Amino acid sequence: MKRMRKYANYPRYFHVVVKCGSEEEQRKLYERLVAEGYTARVCVL
């Protein structure tokens, strides 16, 4: 049985979390980021 490497070779991702004051602000920011070519996801925490 082969030994597993300590760290797997996973792709690196970098995230930015933005706290919005309202659902409307969140929607506008999401739409702007997508229009600028970013991959974005809406989350409600």
Beta strands, then each sheet from edge to edge (+ up, - down):
end
